[in-house]
Amino acid sequence: MNFFKGKQNKKSTKSILSQENIVIGQKSCDKESAIRLAGQILVDNGYVAPAYITGMMSREKLTNTYIGEGIAIPHGINECRKSIISSGISIVQFPDGIDYDSDEKVYLVVGIAGKDNSHISILSNLAEFIMDNDGKLKELFTTDDKEDIYNALATKL
């Protein structure tokens, strides 16, 4: 099953990933600004309440959300679960990369909000995509068409 495109919450008909959740071509910035942007996309598209962004920042203070291969997955702490309206992900592309930590460059910041522990499936599918990407991942770092990112994740290439 394609979790990114087809699975939805029982209470919601909103897709977890839509093209409106993807922002490409962002100028490099600091890690905090990147996380806030990923969170704001989730807020603007009705997935989370604004308090969720604070939870994302708190999570980052507890543990670095860089997962390797140029990707970070900021998400909220357990205490902010009430701020999640429906499961969703946002993707922010930084073609020139950002310094996420001292020696880690991030090109895709994937904000995650998982209702009822669905974040576990989202993380699993994202990890599967990263491992099985056959070189497609690096293309997504610089593409100028957000549909490329959407299609790659929605079909889990």
N, CA, C and O atoms as a GROMACS GRO file, in nm:
protein
  628
    1MET      N    1   0.085  -0.119   0.000
    1MET     CA    2   0.000   0.000   0.000
    1MET      C    3   0.088   0.123   0.000
    1MET      O    4   0.193   0.125   0.065
    2ASN      N    5   0.047   0.224  -0.070
    2ASN     CA    6   0.121   0.350  -0.076
    2ASN      C    7   0.074   0.440   0.037
    2ASN      O    8  -0.032   0.502   0.028
    3PHE      N    9   0.153   0.447   0.142
    3PHE     CA   10   0.112   0.522   0.261
    3PHE      C   11   0.107   0.672   0.237
    3PHE      O   12   0.019   0.740   0.289
    4PHE      N   13   0.201   0.722   0.159
    4PHE     CA   14   0.208   0.866   0.139
    4PHE      C   15   0.087   0.920   0.064
    4PHE      O   16   0.037   1.028   0.095
    5LYS      N   17   0.041   0.846  -0.034
    5LYS     CA   18  -0.064   0.898  -0.120
    5LYS      C   19  -0.203   0.850  -0.078
    5LYS      O   20  -0.297   0.930  -0.074
    6GLY      N   21  -0.217   0.724  -0.048
    6GLY     CA   22  -0.350   0.669  -0.033
    6GLY      C   23  -0.404   0.658   0.107
    6GLY      O   24  -0.525   0.672   0.127
    7LYS      N   25  -0.321   0.635   0.205
    7LYS     CA   26  -0.372   0.614   0.340
    7LYS      C   27  -0.412   0.746   0.403
    7LYS      O   28  -0.341   0.846   0.392
    8GLN      N   29  -0.524   0.745   0.466
    8GLN     CA   30  -0.577   0.865   0.530
    8GLN      C   31  -0.628   0.829   0.668
    8GLN      O   32  -0.654   0.713   0.697
    9ASN      N   33  -0.643   0.929   0.751
    9ASN     CA   34  -0.702   0.907   0.882
    9ASN      C   35  -0.848   0.871   0.868
    9ASN      O   36  -0.914   0.911   0.772
   10LYS      N   37  -0.899   0.794   0.964
   10LYS     CA   38  -1.040   0.758   0.961
   10LYS      C   39  -1.130   0.881   0.968
   10LYS      O   40  -1.236   0.883   0.906
   11LYS      N   41  -1.087   0.982   1.042
   11LYS     CA   42  -1.169   1.102   1.058
   11LYS      C   43  -1.146   1.206   0.949
   11LYS      O   44  -1.220   1.304   0.940
   12SER      N   45  -1.046   1.186   0.866
   12SER     CA   46  -1.008   1.287   0.769
   12SER      C   47  -1.001   1.227   0.629
   12SER      O   48  -0.969   1.109   0.612
   13THR      N   49  -1.031   1.309   0.530
   13THR     CA   50  -1.014   1.266   0.392
   13THR      C   51  -0.891   1.334   0.330
   13THR      O   52  -0.870   1.324   0.209
   14LYS      N   53  -0.813   1.400   0.411
   14LYS     CA   54  -0.695   1.472   0.365
   14LYS      C   55  -0.581   1.374   0.341
   14LYS      O   56  -0.553   1.290   0.426
   15SER      N   57  -0.516   1.385   0.225
   15SER     CA   58  -0.398   1.302   0.196
   15SER      C   59  -0.283   1.345   0.284
   15SER      O   60  -0.269   1.462   0.319
   16ILE      N   61  -0.200   1.249   0.320
   16ILE     CA   62  -0.083   1.277   0.403
   16ILE      C   63   0.016   1.365   0.329
   16ILE      O   64   0.078   1.453   0.388
   17LEU      N   65   0.030   1.343   0.199
   17LEU     CA   66   0.121   1.424   0.117
   17LEU      C   67   0.045   1.477  -0.003
   17LEU      O   68  -0.019   1.402  -0.077
   18SER      N   69   0.052   1.608  -0.021
   18SER     CA   70  -0.002   1.670  -0.142
   18SER      C   71   0.104   1.766  -0.194
   18SER      O   72   0.199   1.800  -0.123
   19GLN      N   73   0.088   1.809  -0.317
   19GLN     CA   74   0.187   1.901  -0.374
   19GLN      C   75   0.191   2.034  -0.300
   19GLN      O   76   0.293   2.103  -0.302
   20GLU      N   77   0.081   2.070  -0.235
   20GLU     CA   78   0.079   2.194  -0.156
   20GLU      C   79   0.171   2.186  -0.035
   20GLU      O   80   0.208   2.288   0.023
   21ASN      N   81   0.207   2.064   0.004
   21ASN     CA   82   0.294   2.043   0.119
   21ASN      C   83   0.443   2.048   0.082
   21ASN      O   84   0.528   2.030   0.169
   22ILE      N   85   0.474   2.070  -0.044
   22ILE     CA   86   0.612   2.068  -0.091
   22ILE      C   87   0.654   2.208  -0.134
   22ILE      O   88   0.585   2.274  -0.213
   23VAL      N   89   0.767   2.252  -0.081
   23VAL     CA   90   0.824   2.382  -0.117
   23VAL      C   91   0.965   2.355  -0.168
   23VAL      O   92   1.046   2.293  -0.099
   24ILE      N   93   0.994   2.402  -0.288
   24ILE     CA   94   1.127   2.378  -0.347
   24ILE      C   95   1.203   2.508  -0.365
   24ILE      O   96   1.147   2.618  -0.358
   25GLY      N   97   1.333   2.493  -0.387
   25GLY     CA   98   1.417   2.607  -0.421
   25GLY      C   99   1.439   2.707  -0.310
   25GLY      O  100   1.461   2.826  -0.337
   26GLN      N  101   1.434   2.663  -0.186
   26GLN     CA  102   1.455   2.755  -0.074
   26GLN      C  103   1.602   2.791  -0.059
   26GLN      O  104   1.690   2.708  -0.082
   27LYS      N  105   1.626   2.914  -0.022
   27LYS     CA  106   1.763   2.960   0.008
   27LYS      C  107   1.808   2.894   0.138
   27LYS      O  108   1.728   2.867   0.227
   28SER      N  109   1.937   2.871   0.146
   28SER     CA  110   1.992   2.814   0.269
   28SER      C  111   1.961   2.903   0.388
   28SER      O  112   1.957   3.025   0.375
   29CYS      N  113   1.939   2.841   0.502
   29CYS     CA  114   1.907   2.912   0.625
   29CYS      C  115   1.959   2.829   0.741
   29CYS      O  116   2.024   2.727   0.720
   30ASP      N  117   1.932   2.871   0.862
   30ASP     CA  118   1.974   2.792   0.976
   30ASP      C  119   1.872   2.680   1.002
   30ASP      O  120   1.760   2.682   0.951
   31LYS      N  121   1.914   2.584   1.081
   31LYS     CA  122   1.833   2.466   1.110
   31LYS      C  123   1.698   2.503   1.172
   31LYS      O  124   1.595   2.449   1.133
   32GLU      N  125   1.698   2.594   1.267
   32GLU     CA  126   1.575   2.634   1.334
   32GLU      C  127   1.474   2.691   1.235
   32GLU      O  128   1.356   2.658   1.241
   33SER      N  129   1.521   2.778   1.145
   33SER     CA  130   1.431   2.836   1.045
   33SER      C  131   1.375   2.730   0.952
   33SER      O  132   1.258   2.736   0.914
   34ALA      N  133   1.458   2.632   0.916
   34ALA     CA  134   1.412   2.524   0.827
   34ALA      C  135   1.303   2.441   0.895
   34ALA      O  136   1.203   2.406   0.832
   35ILE      N  137   1.323   2.410   1.023
   35ILE     CA  138   1.223   2.332   1.097
   35ILE      C  139   1.094   2.412   1.109
   35ILE      O  140   0.985   2.358   1.091
   36ARG      N  141   1.106   2.540   1.140
   36ARG     CA  142   0.986   2.624   1.153
   36ARG      C  143   0.909   2.631   1.020
   36ARG      O  144   0.786   2.630   1.019
   37LEU      N  145   0.982   2.639   0.909
   37LEU     CA  146   0.916   2.643   0.777
   37LEU      C  147   0.843   2.512   0.751
   37LEU      O  148   0.728   2.513   0.705
   38ALA      N  149   0.906   2.399   0.780
   38ALA     CA  150   0.840   2.269   0.760
   38ALA      C  151   0.715   2.259   0.846
   38ALA      O  152   0.612   2.208   0.802
   39GLY      N  153   0.724   2.309   0.969
   39GLY     CA  154   0.608   2.308   1.058
   39GLY      C  155   0.498   2.402   1.012
   39GLY      O  156   0.380   2.369   1.020
   40GLN      N  157   0.537   2.518   0.963
   40GLN     CA  158   0.438   2.616   0.918
   40GLN      C  159   0.358   2.565   0.798
   40GLN      O  160   0.240   2.595   0.785
   41ILE      N  161   0.422   2.489   0.712
   41ILE     CA  162   0.350   2.428   0.599
   41ILE      C  163   0.241   2.336   0.652
   41ILE      O  164   0.129   2.335   0.601
   42LEU      N  165   0.274   2.258   0.755
   42LEU     CA  166   0.174   2.169   0.815
   42LEU      C  167   0.060   2.249   0.878
   42LEU      O  168  -0.056   2.210   0.869
   43VAL      N  169   0.094   2.361   0.941
   43VAL     CA  170  -0.009   2.448   1.000
   43VAL      C  171  -0.096   2.507   0.890
   43VAL      O  172  -0.219   2.499   0.895
   44ASP      N  173  -0.032   2.566   0.790
   44ASP     CA  174  -0.105   2.634   0.682
   44ASP      C  175  -0.199   2.542   0.605
   44ASP      O  176  -0.301   2.587   0.553
   45ASN      N  177  -0.165   2.414   0.598
   45ASN     CA  178  -0.247   2.319   0.524
   45ASN      C  179  -0.340   2.237   0.612
   45ASN      O  180  -0.399   2.139   0.567
   46GLY      N  181  -0.352   2.279   0.739
   46GLY     CA  182  -0.453   2.221   0.827
   46GLY      C  183  -0.421   2.088   0.892
   46GLY      O  184  -0.512   2.020   0.940
   47TYR      N  185  -0.296   2.049   0.894
   47TYR     CA  186  -0.258   1.922   0.957
   47TYR      C  187  -0.236   1.934   1.107
   47TYR      O  188  -0.265   1.842   1.183
   48VAL      N  189  -0.184   2.050   1.149
   48VAL     CA  190  -0.151   2.070   1.290
   48VAL      C  191  -0.188   2.210   1.334
   48VAL      O  192  -0.203   2.301   1.252
   49ALA      N  193  -0.201   2.227   1.465
   49ALA     CA  194  -0.218   2.360   1.524
   49ALA      C  195  -0.078   2.421   1.540
   49ALA      O  196   0.021   2.348   1.543
   50PRO      N  197  -0.069   2.554   1.550
   50PRO     CA  198   0.062   2.620   1.561
   50PRO      C  199   0.149   2.569   1.675
   50PRO      O  200   0.271   2.573   1.664
   51ALA      N  201   0.090   2.521   1.783
   51ALA     CA  202   0.170   2.470   1.895
   51ALA      C  203   0.258   2.352   1.855
   51ALA      O  204   0.357   2.324   1.923
   52TYR      N  205   0.224   2.284   1.747
   52TYR     CA  206   0.304   2.170   1.703
   52TYR      C  207   0.446   2.212   1.667
   52TYR      O  208   0.541   2.136   1.687
   53ILE      N  209   0.461   2.332   1.613
   53ILE     CA  210   0.594   2.380   1.576
   53ILE      C  211   0.684   2.388   1.700
   53ILE      O  212   0.802   2.353   1.693
   54THR      N  213   0.629   2.433   1.810
   54THR     CA  214   0.704   2.437   1.935
   54THR      C  215   0.748   2.296   1.973
   54THR      O  216   0.860   2.276   2.020
   55GLY      N  217   0.661   2.199   1.954
   55GLY     CA  218   0.695   2.060   1.980
   55GLY      C  219   0.806   2.008   1.890
   55GLY      O  220   0.888   1.927   1.933
   56MET      N  221   0.806   2.054   1.766
   56MET     CA  222   0.913   2.016   1.673
   56MET      C  223   1.047   2.072   1.721
   56MET      O  224   1.150   2.004   1.716
   57MET      N  225   1.044   2.196   1.768
   57MET     CA  226   1.168   2.257   1.816
   57MET      C  227   1.216   2.187   1.944
   57MET      O  228   1.336   2.169   1.964
   58SER      N  229   1.123   2.148   2.028
   58SER     CA  230   1.159   2.075   2.151
   58SER      C  231   1.221   1.939   2.118
   58SER      O  232   1.319   1.899   2.181
   59ARG      N  233   1.165   1.870   2.020
   59ARG     CA  234   1.220   1.740   1.978
   59ARG      C  235   1.364   1.757   1.933
   59ARG      O  236   1.451   1.676   1.967
   60GLU      N  237   1.390   1.862   1.857
   60GLU     CA  238   1.525   1.883   1.804
   60GLU      C  239   1.626   1.909   1.916
   60GLU      O  240   1.743   1.873   1.905
   61LYS      N  241   1.579   1.970   2.024
   61LYS     CA  242   1.668   1.992   2.139
   61LYS      C  243   1.700   1.861   2.209
   61LYS      O  244   1.807   1.845   2.267
   62LEU      N  245   1.606   1.766   2.205
   62LEU     CA  246   1.626   1.636   2.269
   62LEU      C  247   1.715   1.544   2.185
   62LEU      O  248   1.802   1.475   2.238
   63THR      N  249   1.690   1.544   2.056
   63THR     CA  250   1.764   1.456   1.967
   63THR      C  251   1.767   1.514   1.826
   63THR      O  252   1.669   1.570   1.778
   64ASN      N  253   1.879   1.500   1.761
   64ASN     CA  254   1.897   1.547   1.625
   64ASN      C  255   1.811   1.462   1.531
   64ASN      O  256   1.816   1.339   1.537
   65THR      N  257   1.732   1.527   1.446
   65THR     CA  258   1.643   1.454   1.356
   65THR      C  259   1.704   1.432   1.217
   65THR      O  260   1.633   1.393   1.124
   66TYR      N  261   1.833   1.456   1.202
   66TYR     CA  262   1.902   1.422   1.078
   66TYR      C  263   1.910   1.271   1.068
   66TYR      O  264   1.956   1.206   1.162
   67ILE      N  265   1.864   1.212   0.955
   67ILE     CA  266   1.866   1.066   0.942
   67ILE      C  267   1.969   1.017   0.841
   67ILE      O  268   1.982   0.897   0.818
   68GLY      N  269   2.043   1.109   0.782
   68GLY     CA  270   2.144   1.070   0.685
   68GLY      C  271   2.098   1.093   0.543
   68GLY      O  272   1.982   1.127   0.517
   69GLU      N  273   2.191   1.075   0.450
   69GLU     CA  274   2.162   1.087   0.307
   69GLU      C  275   2.104   1.223   0.270
   69GLU      O  276   2.032   1.234   0.170
   70GLY      N  277   2.133   1.328   0.348
   70GLY     CA  278   2.086   1.462   0.315
   70GLY      C  279   1.942   1.493   0.357
   70GLY      O  280   1.882   1.588   0.309
   71ILE      N  281   1.887   1.412   0.447
   71ILE     CA  282   1.747   1.429   0.487
   71ILE      C  283   1.736   1.442   0.639
   71ILE      O  284   1.802   1.371   0.714
   72ALA      N  285   1.650   1.534   0.681
   72ALA     CA  286   1.614   1.548   0.822
   72ALA      C  287   1.463   1.533   0.833
   72ALA      O  288   1.389   1.567   0.741
   73ILE      N  289   1.419   1.480   0.947
   73ILE     CA  290   1.276   1.452   0.965
   73ILE      C  291   1.226   1.513   1.097
   73ILE      O  292   1.190   1.439   1.188
   74PRO      N  293   1.222   1.644   1.107
   74PRO     CA  294   1.172   1.703   1.231
   74PRO      C  295   1.025   1.665   1.255
   74PRO      O  296   0.943   1.662   1.163
   75HIS      N  297   0.996   1.636   1.380
   75HIS     CA  298   0.860   1.601   1.421
   75HIS      C  299   0.844   1.638   1.567
   75HIS      O  300   0.943   1.665   1.635
   76GLY      N  301   0.724   1.640   1.614
   76GLY     CA  302   0.696   1.687   1.749
   76GLY      C  303   0.723   1.584   1.857
   76GLY      O  304   0.739   1.465   1.830
   77ILE      N  305   0.726   1.632   1.979
   77ILE     CA  306   0.739   1.544   2.095
   77ILE      C  307   0.602   1.491   2.133
   77ILE      O  308   0.500   1.544   2.090
   78ASN      N  309   0.600   1.386   2.214
   78ASN     CA  310   0.473   1.324   2.254
   78ASN      C  311   0.376   1.423   2.316
   78ASN      O  312   0.255   1.413   2.296
   79GLU      N  313   0.427   1.518   2.391
   79GLU     CA  314   0.340   1.613   2.460
   79GLU      C  315   0.261   1.703   2.366
   79GLU      O  316   0.165   1.767   2.409
   80CYS      N  317   0.298   1.709   2.240
   80CYS     CA  318   0.225   1.796   2.147
   80CYS      C  319   0.130   1.717   2.056
   80CYS      O  320   0.080   1.772   1.958
   81ARG      N  321   0.106   1.591   2.088
   81ARG     CA  322   0.016   1.509   2.006
   81ARG      C  323  -0.121   1.572   1.988
   81ARG      O  324  -0.184   1.557   1.884
   82LYS      N  325  -0.167   1.642   2.091
   82LYS     CA  326  -0.301   1.704   2.084
   82LYS      C  327  -0.307   1.812   1.976
   82LYS      O  328  -0.415   1.852   1.933
   83SER      N  329  -0.192   1.860   1.933
   83SER     CA  330  -0.186   1.965   1.830
   83SER      C  331  -0.201   1.909   1.689
   83SER      O  332  -0.213   1.986   1.594
   84ILE      N  333  -0.200   1.776   1.675
   84ILE     CA  334  -0.212   1.714   1.542
   84ILE      C  335  -0.359   1.698   1.507
   84ILE      O  336  -0.434   1.632   1.579
   85ILE      N  337  -0.399   1.758   1.398
   85ILE     CA  338  -0.536   1.749   1.349
   85ILE      C  339  -0.552   1.625   1.262
   85ILE      O  340  -0.648   1.549   1.276
   86SER      N  341  -0.457   1.605   1.171
   86SER     CA  342  -0.454   1.485   1.087
   86SER      C  343  -0.310   1.460   1.045
   86SER      O  344  -0.227   1.552   1.043
   87SER      N  345  -0.279   1.336   1.012
   87SER     CA  346  -0.143   1.300   0.972
   87SER      C  347  -0.105   1.368   0.843
   87SER      O  348  -0.186   1.380   0.750
   88GLY      N  349   0.020   1.415   0.838
   88GLY     CA  350   0.068   1.478   0.717
   88GLY      C  351   0.218   1.495   0.719
   88GLY      O  352   0.282   1.488   0.824
   89ILE      N  353   0.274   1.516   0.601
   89ILE     CA  354   0.416   1.549   0.591
   89ILE      C  355   0.432   1.671   0.503
   89ILE      O  356   0.354   1.694   0.410
   90SER      N  357   0.534   1.748   0.536
   90SER     CA  358   0.573   1.861   0.452
   90SER      C  359   0.716   1.836   0.407
   90SER      O  360   0.793   1.769   0.476
   91ILE      N  361   0.750   1.888   0.291
   91ILE     CA  362   0.885   1.871   0.239
   91ILE      C  363   0.936   2.006   0.194
   91ILE      O  364   0.872   2.076   0.116
   92VAL      N  365   1.053   2.043   0.246
   92VAL     CA  366   1.117   2.168   0.207
   92VAL      C  367   1.253   2.132   0.146
   92VAL      O  368   1.336   2.067   0.210
   93GLN      N  369   1.273   2.176   0.023
   93GLN     CA  370   1.397   2.147  -0.049
   93GLN      C  371   1.491   2.268  -0.041
   93GLN      O  372   1.451   2.382  -0.065
   94PHE      N  373   1.616   2.239  -0.008
   94PHE     CA  374   1.723   2.339  -0.005
   94PHE      C  375   1.831   2.293  -0.102
   94PHE      O  376   1.920   2.217  -0.062
   95PRO      N  377   1.827   2.336  -0.229
   95PRO     CA  378   1.921   2.287  -0.330
   95PRO      C  379   2.069   2.305  -0.294
   95PRO      O  380   2.152   2.223  -0.332
   96ASP      N  381   2.102   2.410  -0.221
   96ASP     CA  382   2.241   2.432  -0.180
   96ASP      C  383   2.271   2.369  -0.046
   96ASP      O  384   2.384   2.375   0.002
   97GLY      N  385   2.172   2.310   0.015
   97GLY     CA  386   2.188   2.245   0.144
   97GLY      C  387   2.191   2.346   0.258
   97GLY      O  388   2.215   2.465   0.239
   98ILE      N  389   2.167   2.294   0.376
   98ILE     CA  390   2.180   2.374   0.498
   98ILE      C  391   2.266   2.295   0.595
   98ILE      O  392   2.269   2.172   0.592
   99ASP      N  393   2.335   2.368   0.682
   99ASP     CA  394   2.413   2.302   0.787
   99ASP      C  395   2.316   2.265   0.898
   99ASP      O  396   2.271   2.351   0.974
  100TYR      N  397   2.286   2.137   0.906
  100TYR     CA  398   2.190   2.092   1.006
  100TYR      C  399   2.258   2.074   1.140
  100TYR      O  400   2.202   2.105   1.245
  101ASP      N  401   2.375   2.024   1.135
  101ASP     CA  402   2.465   2.018   1.249
  101ASP      C  403   2.605   2.035   1.193
  101ASP      O  404   2.622   2.054   1.072
  102SER      N  405   2.704   2.028   1.276
  102SER     CA  406   2.839   2.068   1.238
  102SER      C  407   2.887   2.010   1.106
  102SER      O  408   2.944   2.083   1.025
  103ASP      N  409   2.867   1.882   1.081
  103ASP     CA  410   2.918   1.824   0.957
  103ASP      C  411   2.810   1.754   0.876
  103ASP      O  412   2.840   1.664   0.797
  104GLU      N  413   2.686   1.794   0.894
  104GLU     CA  414   2.575   1.732   0.823
  104GLU      C  415   2.505   1.833   0.734
  104GLU      O  416   2.455   1.934   0.782
  105LYS      N  417   2.502   1.806   0.604
  105LYS     CA  418   2.430   1.890   0.508
  105LYS      C  419   2.295   1.827   0.482
  105LYS      O  420   2.285   1.706   0.458
  106VAL      N  421   2.192   1.909   0.486
  106VAL     CA  422   2.056   1.861   0.461
  106VAL      C  423   2.001   1.934   0.338
  106VAL      O  424   2.015   2.056   0.324
  107TYR      N  425   1.938   1.857   0.250
  107TYR     CA  426   1.880   1.911   0.128
  107TYR      C  427   1.727   1.901   0.130
  107TYR      O  428   1.658   1.980   0.066
  108LEU      N  429   1.676   1.804   0.202
  108LEU     CA  430   1.531   1.788   0.217
  108LEU      C  431   1.497   1.782   0.365
  108LEU      O  432   1.547   1.696   0.438
  109VAL      N  433   1.412   1.873   0.409
  109VAL     CA  434   1.360   1.871   0.545
  109VAL      C  435   1.217   1.822   0.534
  109VAL      O  436   1.132   1.886   0.472
  110VAL      N  437   1.190   1.707   0.596
  110VAL     CA  438   1.060   1.643   0.587
  110VAL      C  439   0.992   1.654   0.724
  110VAL      O  440   1.024   1.578   0.816
  111GLY      N  441   0.900   1.747   0.736
  111GLY     CA  442   0.825   1.764   0.860
  111GLY      C  443   0.718   1.656   0.870
  111GLY      O  444   0.646   1.630   0.773
  112ILE      N  445   0.708   1.593   0.985
  112ILE     CA  446   0.615   1.481   1.002
  112ILE      C  447   0.521   1.508   1.119
  112ILE      O  448   0.564   1.546   1.228
  113ALA      N  449   0.393   1.486   1.094
  113ALA     CA  450   0.292   1.488   1.200
  113ALA      C  451   0.210   1.361   1.185
  113ALA      O  452   0.142   1.341   1.084
  114GLY      N  453   0.216   1.275   1.284
  114GLY     CA  454   0.146   1.147   1.276
  114GLY      C  455   0.039   1.134   1.383
  114GLY      O  456   0.069   1.127   1.502
  115LYS      N  457  -0.084   1.131   1.340
  115LYS     CA  458  -0.198   1.111   1.430
  115LYS      C  459  -0.205   0.963   1.468
  115LYS      O  460  -0.184   0.876   1.383
  116ASP      N  461  -0.233   0.935   1.594
  116ASP     CA  462  -0.251   0.798   1.642
  116ASP      C  463  -0.133   0.707   1.604
  116ASP      O  464  -0.152   0.595   1.557
  117ASN      N  465  -0.013   0.756   1.626
  117ASN     CA  466   0.111   0.681   1.601
  117ASN      C  467   0.134   0.644   1.455
  117ASN      O  468   0.216   0.556   1.427
  118SER      N  469   0.066   0.708   1.361
  118SER     CA  470   0.090   0.679   1.220
  118SER      C  471   0.227   0.727   1.175
  118SER      O  472   0.273   0.691   1.066
  119HIS      N  473   0.294   0.809   1.257
  119HIS     CA  474   0.429   0.855   1.220
  119HIS      C  475   0.525   0.738   1.206
  119HIS      O  476   0.624   0.748   1.134
  120ILE      N  477   0.498   0.628   1.272
  120ILE     CA  478   0.586   0.511   1.262
  120ILE      C  479   0.582   0.455   1.120
  120ILE      O  480   0.687   0.422   1.064
  121SER      N  481   0.464   0.445   1.061
  121SER     CA  482   0.452   0.399   0.923
  121SER      C  483   0.512   0.499   0.826
  121SER      O  484   0.575   0.461   0.727
  122ILE      N  485   0.493   0.627   0.854
  122ILE     CA  486   0.550   0.731   0.767
  122ILE      C  487   0.702   0.720   0.768
  122ILE      O  488   0.764   0.722   0.662
  123LEU      N  489   0.761   0.708   0.886
  123LEU     CA  490   0.906   0.696   0.898
  123LEU      C  491   0.957   0.570   0.829
  123LEU      O  492   1.061   0.573   0.763
  124SER      N  493   0.885   0.461   0.844
  124SER     CA  494   0.924   0.335   0.780
  124SER      C  495   0.925   0.348   0.629
  124SER      O  496   1.020   0.305   0.563
  125ASN      N  497   0.820   0.407   0.573
  125ASN     CA  498   0.813   0.425   0.428
  125ASN      C  499   0.920   0.521   0.378
  125ASN      O  500   0.975   0.501   0.270
  126LEU      N  501   0.948   0.624   0.456
  126LEU     CA  502   1.054   0.718   0.417
  126LEU      C  503   1.189   0.648   0.418
  126LEU      O  504   1.270   0.667   0.327
  127ALA      N  505   1.216   0.568   0.521
  127ALA     CA  506   1.342   0.493   0.528
  127ALA      C  507   1.354   0.396   0.412
  127ALA      O  508   1.461   0.382   0.352
  128GLU      N  509   1.245   0.330   0.379
  128GLU     CA  510   1.244   0.237   0.265
  128GLU      C  511   1.276   0.311   0.136
  128GLU      O  512   1.354   0.261   0.054
  129PHE      N  513   1.218   0.428   0.117
  129PHE     CA  514   1.246   0.507  -0.002
  129PHE      C  515   1.394   0.544  -0.010
  129PHE      O  516   1.455   0.533  -0.116
  130ILE      N  517   1.450   0.587   0.101
  130ILE     CA  518   1.590   0.628   0.102
  130ILE      C  519   1.681   0.510   0.066
  130ILE      O  520   1.776   0.526  -0.010
  131MET      N  521   1.652   0.394   0.121
  131MET     CA  522   1.736   0.276   0.094
  131MET      C  523   1.722   0.225  -0.048
  131MET      O  524   1.818   0.172  -0.104
  132ASP      N  525   1.605   0.239  -0.107
  132ASP     CA  526   1.578   0.181  -0.238
  132ASP      C  527   1.568   0.285  -0.350
  132ASP      O  528   1.499   0.261  -0.449
  133ASN      N  529   1.634   0.398  -0.335
  133ASN     CA  530   1.610   0.508  -0.429
  133ASN      C  531   1.686   0.499  -0.559
  133ASN      O  532   1.657   0.575  -0.651
  134ASP      N  533   1.784   0.410  -0.572
  134ASP     CA  534   1.859   0.392  -0.696
  134ASP      C  535   1.907   0.524  -0.757
  134ASP      O  536   1.895   0.544  -0.877
  135GLY      N  537   1.961   0.612  -0.676
  135GLY     CA  538   2.017   0.736  -0.725
  135GLY      C  539   1.916   0.848  -0.744
  135GLY      O  540   1.955   0.961  -0.774
  136LYS      N  541   1.788   0.819  -0.729
  136LYS     CA  542   1.684   0.922  -0.748
  136LYS      C  543   1.688   1.029  -0.640
  136LYS      O  544   1.651   1.144  -0.665
  137LEU      N  545   1.732   0.992  -0.522
  137LEU     CA  546   1.728   1.083  -0.409
  137LEU      C  547   1.805   1.212  -0.438
  137LEU      O  548   1.752   1.322  -0.415
  138LYS      N  549   1.926   1.201  -0.487
  138LYS     CA  550   2.007   1.321  -0.513
  138LYS      C  551   1.944   1.410  -0.619
  138LYS      O  552   1.962   1.532  -0.616
  139GLU      N  553   1.872   1.352  -0.712
  139GLU     CA  554   1.801   1.432  -0.813
  139GLU      C  555   1.695   1.520  -0.746
  139GLU      O  556   1.670   1.632  -0.791
  140LEU      N  557   1.635   1.470  -0.642
  140LEU     CA  558   1.530   1.545  -0.572
  140LEU      C  559   1.586   1.666  -0.498
  140LEU      O  560   1.513   1.761  -0.470
  141PHE      N  561   1.715   1.664  -0.467
  141PHE     CA  562   1.778   1.775  -0.395
  141PHE      C  563   1.782   1.902  -0.479
  141PHE      O  564   1.786   2.012  -0.424
  142THR      N  565   1.783   1.887  -0.611
  142THR     CA  566   1.798   2.005  -0.697
  142THR      C  567   1.689   2.020  -0.803
  142THR      O  568   1.694   2.114  -0.882
  143THR      N  569   1.593   1.932  -0.806
  143THR     CA  570   1.487   1.944  -0.907
  143THR      C  571   1.416   2.079  -0.894
  143THR      O  572   1.402   2.132  -0.784
  144ASP      N  573   1.372   2.131  -1.006
  144ASP     CA  574   1.295   2.256  -1.002
  144ASP      C  575   1.146   2.230  -1.025
  144ASP      O  576   1.070   2.321  -1.058
  145ASP      N  577   1.107   2.104  -1.007
  145ASP     CA  578   0.966   2.066  -1.025
  145ASP      C  579   0.922   1.985  -0.902
  145ASP      O  580   0.965   1.871  -0.883
  146LYS      N  581   0.837   2.045  -0.820
  146LYS     CA  582   0.795   1.975  -0.698
  146LYS      C  583   0.717   1.848  -0.728
  146LYS      O  584   0.704   1.762  -0.642
  147GLU      N  585   0.665   1.836  -0.848
  147GLU     CA  586   0.596   1.713  -0.887
  147GLU      C  587   0.694   1.595  -0.887
  147GLU      O  588   0.654   1.482  -0.860
  148ASP      N  589   0.822   1.621  -0.917
  148ASP     CA  590   0.923   1.515  -0.912
  148ASP      C  591   0.933   1.458  -0.770
  148ASP      O  592   0.938   1.337  -0.751
  149ILE      N  593   0.935   1.547  -0.673
  149ILE     CA  594   0.943   1.504  -0.533
  149ILE      C  595   0.815   1.431  -0.494
  149ILE      O  596   0.820   1.324  -0.432
  150TYR      N  597   0.702   1.487  -0.529
  150TYR     CA  598   0.574   1.424  -0.498
  150TYR      C  599   0.566   1.284  -0.558
  150TYR      O  600   0.533   1.188  -0.488
  151ASN      N  601   0.596   1.272  -0.686
  151ASN     CA  602   0.585   1.143  -0.753
  151ASN      C  603   0.682   1.040  -0.695
  151ASN      O  604   0.648   0.922  -0.681
  152ALA      N  605   0.803   1.083  -0.661
  152ALA     CA  606   0.901   0.990  -0.605
  152ALA      C  607   0.855   0.936  -0.471
  152ALA      O  608   0.867   0.816  -0.444
  153LEU      N  609   0.803   1.022  -0.386
  153LEU     CA  610   0.759   0.976  -0.255
  153LEU      C  611   0.622   0.910  -0.260
  153LEU      O  612   0.598   0.813  -0.189
  154ALA      N  613   0.534   0.960  -0.343
  154ALA     CA  614   0.399   0.903  -0.349
  154ALA      C  615   0.401   0.761  -0.407
  154ALA      O  616   0.315   0.679  -0.374
  155THR      N  617   0.498   0.731  -0.490
  155THR     CA  618   0.507   0.597  -0.549
  155THR      C  619   0.616   0.514  -0.485
  155THR      O  620   0.635   0.398  -0.522
  156LYS      N  621   0.689   0.572  -0.388
  156LYS     CA  622   0.797   0.503  -0.318
  156LYS      C  623   0.894   0.433  -0.412
  156LYS      O  624   0.916   0.313  -0.401
  157LEU      N  625   0.952   0.508  -0.505
  157LEU     CA  626   1.049   0.450  -0.597
  157LEU      C  627   1.166   0.388  -0.524
  157LEU      O  628   1.257   0.335  -0.588
   0.00000   0.00000   0.00000
